[in-house]
Amino acid sequence: MQNALSLQTVDNRFLISIDKAYIDQDFLMRLMNRIRLEYLAKKVDFDESIEDLGEDLKSNWWEKNKDKLIKPEE
């Protein structure tokens, strides 16, 4: 298991080696996509107003849909 994963640093890159028996390709592709999304999210420069917008969206959605999810009390 020690050799299942290895990490090397070469110049400005990380080189990762993973034994094929350790994880399957689908998992690795999902992990790589997640790393890419995290990288892209860090590049976006949102200010705090984005959180307010998110709260407004959730609040509006809840007001429109709460009757579908919760039975009114009789």
C-alpha positions in Angstrom: 0.0 0.0 0.0 2.9 2.4 0.5 3.6 2.4 -3.2 -0.1 2.8 -4.2 0.3 6.6 -4.1 3.3 8.8 -4.7 3.7 12.5 -5.1 6.7 14.3 -6.6 7.3 18.0 -7.1 9.0 18.9 -10.4 9.4 22.6 -11.1 5.9 24.1 -10.7 4.0 20.9 -11.0 2.9 18.0 -8.8 3.3 14.6 -10.3 0.9 12.1 -8.8 1.2 8.4 -9.4 -1.6 6.1 -8.4 -1.7 2.3 -8.7 -4.6 1.3 -10.9 -5.6 -1.4 -8.4 -6.1 1.3 -5.7 -8.9 3.4 -7.3 -11.0 3.1 -10.5 -10.9 5.4 -13.4 -14.4 6.9 -12.9 -13.5 8.0 -9.4 -10.2 9.5 -10.5 -12.0 11.5 -13.3 -14.6 12.8 -10.8 -11.8 13.8 -8.5 -9.9 15.6 -11.2 -13.1 17.4 -12.2 -13.6 18.5 -8.6 -10.0 19.8 -8.5 -10.7 21.8 -11.7 -13.9 23.2 -10.3 -12.2 24.2 -7.1 -9.5 26.0 -9.1 -12.0 27.8 -11.2 -14.0 28.8 -8.1 -10.9 30.4 -6.5 -10.3 32.5 -9.7 -13.7 34.0 -9.5 -13.7 37.2 -7.4 -17.1 37.4 -5.7 -17.8 39.9 -3.0 -20.0 39.3 0.0 -23.1 40.4 -1.9 -23.2 37.0 -3.6 -24.1 35.4 -0.3 -27.0 37.9 0.0 -28.2 37.0 -3.5 -28.1 33.3 -2.6 -30.1 33.8 0.5 -32.7 35.8 -1.5 -32.9 33.1 -4.1 -33.5 30.4 -1.4 -36.0 32.5 0.4 -38.0 33.2 -2.8 -37.9 29.5 -3.7 -39.1 28.5 -0.3 -42.0 30.9 -0.4 -43.1 29.6 -3.8 -42.7 25.9 -3.0 -43.3 25.4 0.8 -47.0 24.5 0.3 -45.9 21.6 -2.0 -43.6 20.2 0.7 -45.5 20.9 3.9 -49.1 20.1 4.4 -51.1 23.0 5.8 -52.3 22.5 9.4 -56.0 22.1 9.6 
